[in-house]
């Protein structure tokens, strides 16, 4: 896995407390960034699903069945 460096400015007092309690910020930052990205991805998927669900009533049951059959036969 390839890594890149990101940086952030934090108050000096916070840095002093991190050092005092021997807290490594790297794992905490990575976890927070992963959670934030996950939240945005899920929001994006939810918006797309809502948009598609509005179109769903326009598609007939026969068309849906045909699409499912084609998908299954393509596997």
N, C-alpha and C positions, 0 to 999 in steps of 0.2 A: 504494500500500500504506500502510495506517495503522500507525503505530508507538505503542508504549507504553514507558514507562521502568520498568525493574526495577533494584533496587539490592542490593548485598551488602556486608557488612562484611568487610574483609580486614585482616590484620595490617599495621601501619604499615611494618614492614621489607619486606614484599612490595611494597607500593605504592612504596616508595623504589627497590626494584630494578626495578620496571616503568618508573619514570621514568628511572632511570640507563641502562637499555638501550633506551629509547624504544619500549617495547612498548605497543601500543594494546590495552587489554583488551576492547573492544567486539567485534571480530571473533572473538576467541577464545571469549568468553562465548556469542555467538550460535551458533557451531559446536558447542560443548559442549551447549548446550540443545537444538539440533536433533537431535544424536545421541542424547541421553537420551530425547527424545520419540519418536524413531524406534524405539528399543529397546522402549519401553512399548507402542507401537502394534503392533509385531511380536509381542510377548508376548501381547497381547490377541487378535490374530488367531489365533495358535497355539492358545490356549485354546479359542476358539470353534470352530476346525477340529477339535480333539480331541473336543469335545462333540458336534459334528455327525457326526463319523465313527462315534461310538458308535450313533447313530440310523440310519446308513446300512444296516446289515444288515436293519433292519426294513422297508426300502423294497424292493419287488420290482423286478426288472430291467425289467419292462413299465412300471411306474410311472416309473422313471428315464427310459426311452426316450420316454414320453409327455411328460414335463416338458421334455426336450431339444427334442422336435419343436415344442412350444408356444413355447418360447423362440426358436427359430429362425424360426418363422413370424411372431412378433411384431416382428422386426427390420425 
